[in-house]
Amino acid sequence: MRYQRSSTLFKEAQQVIPGGVNSPVRAFKSVGGTPIFVEKAKGAYLYDVDGNSYLDYISSWGPMILGHAFAPVIEAVKKRADRGTSFGIPTELETEIARLALQMIPNMDKIRFVNSGTEACMSAVRLARGATQREKIIKFKGCYHGHSDAFLIQAGSGAVTFGSPSSPGVTAGTAKDTLLADYNNLTEVEQLFQEYPEEIAAIIVEPVAGNMGCIPPAEGFLEGLRALCDQYTSLLIFDEVMTGFRLAKGGAQELLGVKADIVTYGKVLGGGLPVGAFAAKKGIMKYLAPEGLVYQAGTLSGNPLAMAAGLAMLQALDADPQIYTRLAEKTERLELGLNTVLENKGIPYQINRLGSMISLHFTEQPVIDFETAAKGDNERFNSYFHGMLNEGIYLPPSAFESYFLNDALSLEDIDKTIHSFQKVAQKL
Ligand SMILES: *Cc1c(COP(=O)(O)O)cnc(C)c1O
């Protein structure tokens, strides 16, 4: 049996880990079946415990943008580990990576390192609230900013109103400070500002949404958010945990030419180790402890192994002027291939893509927000996912996730993927 050992390991894991996993999407709940357990990965390939290999289109949900076990990162971590793995005392390495990161991203003066994207977003919101002395935030349905309470909010009754908790354990008190709008819908945001002109500390947004498939911002959407924030003296937070160092050196801010007040990072920034960060101008960062009173801390923040991995990753990206064009070209090749197969087949579908982020939705209507993303044909998606998995192509196990291509994927790998898709599509 193809997934025998994975299946056994999954059963064992479920005895001691809730659902057998340490992050829910890994359990394959939405597509069904047994998650594969990985033995190792190198370049574009994952190898599972049953001896199967896969071309990987998730890249650890983004970080492995240069492929798995990228030699300079591995070397940097090994070298650093010999000198100790944590001190709780500053190192020069932290200044070094901060300098390089700030040089690569536009518009920011200072950056604070944390341990995850969740922490970065949670801290960015606290900073925004502290700096503006306001309590409410606006977030968009279907955007993901990590699992802290303020973000686990869904639409309440009535379209433009307070949110309600989307997870048990989040209090109604927290929910009342998170206002919700549809992605790509400026009118709703405007209405919220009219309703609460002096209460909104910040808007937090994925400048290119990557957690309901890939949804690029509509023309004028981000510019409109920028203008509203200026008008109402609120702060604009770009959650670039996914797009940072992926769409361009300077992320979506650079690619789309819109400036945010606070930007959060993660994923690529850590080169595969647990790193998050948030950056802002001096005038905002001065509110953050120990300069200011907004508290934020971390025993392992700026951890030397994580910083060494992140620095090696950023240096590699910074040194390669062609990397983002190359990634976009590879992803476009995949897009064109999928298009050709699907058009011949005559199934309704939408492909959304920006740079090296891409997603395929089995629906007739353009996918522009959470509601339209949710209209996809789940059953068809599941056969697509499992069909491709059996062909040795590892795609996100949920229709609500973007693919993240990595540079280790060759043009031949992509052609092989399209060829596999041709086979799989026959049964869709
Ligand atoms: C992954 C992600 C997060 C959360 O990061 P973690 O490191 O998983 O906590 C936040 N925002 C966006 C846009 C993400 O994609």
The ligand as an SDF file (V2000), in Angstrom:
LIG
                    3D

 15 15  0  0  0  0  0  0  0  0999 V2000
    1.1350   31.9010    7.7680 C   0  0  0  0  0  0  0  0  0  0  0  0
    0.5360   33.2230    7.9540 C   0  0  0  0  0  0  0  0  0  0  0  0
    0.4230   33.8130    9.2200 C   0  0  0  0  0  0  0  0  0  0  0  0
    0.7740   33.0910   10.4810 C   0  0  0  0  0  0  0  0  0  0  0  0
    2.1090   32.7610   10.5580 O   0  0  0  0  0  0  0  0  0  0  0  0
    2.5430   31.5640   11.5500 P   0  0  0  0  0  0  0  0  0  0  0  0
    4.0430   31.5750   11.4430 O   0  0  0  0  0  0  0  0  0  0  0  0
    1.9090   30.3350   11.0210 O   0  0  0  0  0  0  0  0  0  0  0  0
    2.0680   31.9150   12.9000 O   0  0  0  0  0  0  0  0  0  0  0  0
   -0.0450   35.1010    9.2940 C   0  0  0  0  0  0  0  0  0  0  0  0
   -0.4080   35.7740    8.1970 N   0  0  0  0  0  0  0  0  0  0  0  0
   -0.3290   35.2490    6.9690 C   0  0  0  0  0  0  0  0  0  0  0  0
   -0.7190   36.0540    5.7820 C   0  0  0  0  0  0  0  0  0  0  0  0
    0.1220   33.9450    6.8060 C   0  0  0  0  0  0  0  0  0  0  0  0
    0.1540   33.4080    5.6000 O   0  0  0  0  0  0  0  0  0  0  0  0
  1  2  1  0
  2  3  1  0
  2 14  2  0
  3  4  1  0
  3 10  2  0
  4  5  1  0
  5  6  1  0
  6  7  2  0
  6  8  1  0
  6  9  1  0
 10 11  1  0
 11 12  2  0
 12 13  1  0
 12 14  1  0
 14 15  1  0
M  END
$$$$
